């Protein structure tokens, strides 16, 4: 089960911060890990697989935004959460 308050407090920038990009990515990561555990036991849950793909896509978009806007925070967050990063695209 996901402990949302604990995750929010761990990644919040200030008191009452519940919607920053880092918090959203951390919450999505918790949900993705929870659903991945479920899918290892229930291999035929196709609706769950689709939900996992959608959450992965949302997290990827949020990480791409964070990479563009605050690269140092992006590096720190991916290291902390154990998320693999792609190559940086310089524009």
Backbone as CSV, one residue per row, in Angstrom:
resi,resn,N_x,N_y,N_z,CA_x,CA_y,CA_z,C_x,C_y,C_z
1,UNK,0.839,-1.178,0.000,0.000,0.000,0.000,0.888,1.247,0.000
2,UNK,0.383,2.293,-0.576,1.136,3.530,-0.705,0.845,4.444,0.480
3,UNK,1.905,4.980,1.084,1.750,5.962,2.147,1.977,7.341,1.527
4,UNK,0.884,7.957,1.071,0.987,9.217,0.329,1.592,10.334,1.149
5,UNK,1.169,10.478,2.380,1.655,11.586,3.206,3.163,11.495,3.427
6,UNK,3.644,10.284,3.653,5.080,10.087,3.861,5.864,10.434,2.599
7,UNK,5.358,10.025,1.443,6.015,10.322,0.175,5.996,11.822,-0.115
8,UNK,4.880,12.468,0.152,4.767,13.912,-0.082,5.736,14.664,0.819
9,UNK,5.803,14.295,2.091,6.706,14.979,3.013,8.167,14.787,2.622
10,UNK,8.497,13.610,2.081,9.884,13.325,1.717,10.344,14.144,0.517
11,UNK,9.429,14.514,-0.374,9.811,15.177,-1.619,9.307,16.610,-1.748
12,UNK,8.592,17.101,-0.741,8.056,18.463,-0.805,9.178,19.488,-0.649
13,UNK,9.056,20.588,-1.384,10.039,21.663,-1.294,9.783,22.551,-0.089
14,UNK,8.516,22.688,0.293,8.157,23.508,1.441,6.910,22.905,2.091
15,UNK,6.520,23.467,3.207,5.333,22.999,3.910,4.101,23.222,3.035
16,UNK,3.288,22.211,2.861,2.079,22.338,2.065,2.286,22.109,0.584
17,UNK,3.482,21.732,0.180,3.767,21.482,-1.232,3.296,20.078,-1.584
18,UNK,2.209,19.994,-2.350,1.687,18.680,-2.731,1.633,18.488,-4.238
19,UNK,1.945,19.522,-5.014,1.758,19.414,-6.446,2.981,19.710,-7.272
20,UNK,4.142,19.888,-6.649,5.333,20.167,-7.447,5.685,18.945,-8.284
21,UNK,6.491,19.153,-9.286,6.840,18.083,-10.206,7.515,16.928,-9.475
22,UNK,8.397,17.226,-8.539,9.102,16.173,-7.807,8.123,15.318,-6.997
23,UNK,7.146,15.952,-6.379,6.158,15.208,-5.594,5.307,14.338,-6.510
24,UNK,4.888,14.884,-7.643,4.076,14.111,-8.578,4.833,12.903,-9.104
25,UNK,6.110,13.084,-9.441,6.921,11.970,-9.944,7.094,10.915,-8.859
26,UNK,7.325,11.342,-7.619,7.509,10.392,-6.524,6.236,9.582,-6.279
27,UNK,5.084,10.245,-6.309,3.820,9.530,-6.114,3.546,8.560,-7.253
28,UNK,3.829,8.986,-8.481,3.642,8.084,-9.617,4.573,6.886,-9.523
29,UNK,5.794,7.110,-9.069,6.746,6.012,-8.928,6.236,4.990,-7.920
30,UNK,5.681,5.454,-6.815,5.106,4.544,-5.812,3.953,3.740,-6.412
31,UNK,3.077,4.426,-7.150,1.938,3.731,-7.772,2.403,2.723,-8.811
32,UNK,3.429,3.086,-9.596,3.955,2.187,-10.623,4.550,0.939,-9.979
33,UNK,5.318,1.114,-8.906,5.910,-0.042,-8.227,4.843,-0.945,-7.636
34,UNK,3.789,-0.349,-7.077,2.694,-1.120,-6.498,1.971,-1.929,-7.579
35,UNK,1.693,-1.291,-8.710,0.997,-1.972,-9.794,1.878,-3.035,-10.445
36,UNK,3.176,-2.790,-10.520,4.091,-3.784,-11.094,4.110,-5.048,-10.234
37,UNK,4.093,-4.877,-8.902,4.018,-6.049,-8.009,2.715,-6.823,-8.253
38,UNK,1.626,-6.096,-8.427,0.338,-6.733,-8.688,0.372,-7.526,-9.997
39,UNK,1.011,-6.949,-11.013,1.015,-7.593,-12.326,1.931,-8.810,-12.377
40,UNK,2.903,-8.902,-11.489,3.724,-10.120,-11.469,2.906,-11.317,-10.995
41,UNK,1.917,-11.069,-10.144,1.056,-12.151,-9.656,-0.142,-12.383,-10.575
42,UNK,-0.580,-11.356,-11.278,-1.769,-11.432,-12.129,-1.382,-11.086,-13.558
43,UNK,-0.785,-12.035,-14.236,-0.217,-11.777,-15.559,-1.268,-11.461,-16.620
44,UNK,-2.503,-11.904,-16.425,-3.532,-11.707,-17.446,-4.360,-10.444,-17.224
45,UNK,-3.972,-9.606,-16.303,-4.698,-8.373,-16.018,-4.331,-7.324,-17.076
46,UNK,-5.016,-7.353,-18.192,-4.693,-6.468,-19.315,-5.056,-5.013,-19.017
47,UNK,-6.113,-4.798,-18.269,-6.483,-3.424,-17.922,-5.443,-2.813,-16.985
48,UNK,-4.909,-3.630,-16.095,-3.845,-3.155,-15.225,-2.581,-2.825,-16.003
49,UNK,-2.291,-3.621,-17.037,-1.123,-3.346,-17.875,-1.271,-2.015,-18.598
50,UNK,-2.482,-1.737,-19.061,-2.712,-0.454,-19.726,-2.546,0.700,-18.739
51,UNK,-3.053,0.532,-17.530,-2.885,1.555,-16.509,-1.416,1.804,-16.199
52,UNK,-0.625,0.732,-16.180,0.812,0.870,-15.934,1.488,1.650,-17.056
53,UNK,1.105,1.363,-18.289,1.672,2.090,-19.427,1.318,3.571,-19.371
54,UNK,0.074,3.877,-19.009,-0.350,5.273,-18.915,0.409,6.014,-17.816
55,UNK,0.595,5.351,-16.673,1.332,5.990,-15.575,2.795,6.197,-15.943
56,UNK,3.396,5.215,-16.622,4.777,5.370,-17.072,4.912,6.536,-18.038
57,UNK,3.947,6.698,-18.928,3.976,7.804,-19.879,3.848,9.146,-19.189
58,UNK,2.961,9.223,-18.201,2.788,10.468,-17.452,4.059,10.821,-16.695
59,UNK,4.667,9.823,-16.061,5.908,10.066,-15.325,7.027,10.490,-16.268
60,UNK,7.083,9.876,-17.443,8.107,10.235,-18.424,7.940,11.682,-18.882
61,UNK,6.685,12.123,-19.095,6.435,13.512,-19.492,6.827,14.481,-18.378
62,UNK,6.503,14.140,-17.138,6.877,15.009,-16.014,8.393,15.087,-15.863
63,UNK,9.077,13.966,-16.044,10.538,13.974,-15.940,11.169,14.766,-17.079
64,UNK,10.578,14.693,-18.252,11.089,15.471,-19.385,10.950,16.970,-19.107
65,UNK,9.817,17.359,-18.524,9.612,18.760,-18.150,10.634,19.196,-17.101
66,UNK,10.836,18.354,-16.097,11.785,18.681,-15.039,13.205,18.770,-15.586
67,UNK,13.539,17.911,-16.527,14.874,17.950,-17.148,15.091,19.275,-17.879
68,UNK,14.056,19.760,-18.562,14.171,21.035,-19.292,14.289,22.223,-18.361
69,UNK,13.526,22.215,-17.272,13.427,23.395,-16.441,14.460,23.450,-15.322
70,UNK,14.766,22.306,-14.707,15.693,22.293,-13.568,16.496,20.994,-13.614
71,UNK,17.591,21.010,-14.351,18.345,19.789,-14.620,18.962,19.207,-13.349
72,UNK,19.445,20.042,-12.446,20.060,19.544,-11.211,19.045,18.794,-10.345
73,UNK,17.843,19.333,-10.251,16.791,18.663,-9.480,16.388,17.350,-10.159
74,UNK,16.381,17.342,-11.482,16.071,16.129,-12.248,17.071,15.026,-11.922
75,UNK,18.368,15.366,-11.921,19.407,14.387,-11.621,19.237,13.855,-10.195
76,UNK,19.027,14.750,-9.241,18.876,14.348,-7.841,17.651,13.455,-7.642
77,UNK,16.541,13.803,-8.287,15.303,13.039,-8.115,15.422,11.648,-8.724
78,UNK,15.985,11.548,-9.923,16.111,10.228,-10.551,17.078,9.343,-9.766
79,UNK,18.126,9.928,-9.211,19.038,9.139,-8.375,18.340,8.662,-7.101
80,UNK,17.573,9.542,-6.498,16.897,9.211,-5.246,15.834,8.131,-5.436
81,UNK,15.098,8.207,-6.552,14.013,7.256,-6.789,14.469,5.994,-7.523
82,UNK,15.695,6.013,-8.032,16.200,4.844,-8.749,15.613,4.703,-10.143
83,UNK,15.356,5.829,-10.800,14.795,5.828,-12.150,15.937,5.998,-13.142
84,UNK,15.942,5.164,-14.175,16.973,5.309,-15.203,16.696,6.545,-16.037
85,UNK,17.788,7.199,-16.486,17.649,8.378,-17.311,18.148,8.075,-18.715
86,UNK,17.571,8.777,-19.682,18.060,8.695,-21.048,19.173,9.691,-21.264
87,UNK,19.657,9.752,-22.465,20.681,10.725,-22.780,20.063,12.116,-22.834
88,UNK,20.830,13.106,-22.409,20.335,14.476,-22.397,20.373,15.033,-23.816
89,UNK,19.287,15.642,-24.225,19.187,16.257,-25.536,19.468,17.745,-25.362
90,UNK,20.523,18.227,-25.981,20.895,19.626,-25.871,20.270,20.385,-27.036
91,UNK,19.551,21.435,-26.714,18.912,22.234,-27.768,19.308,23.658,-27.650
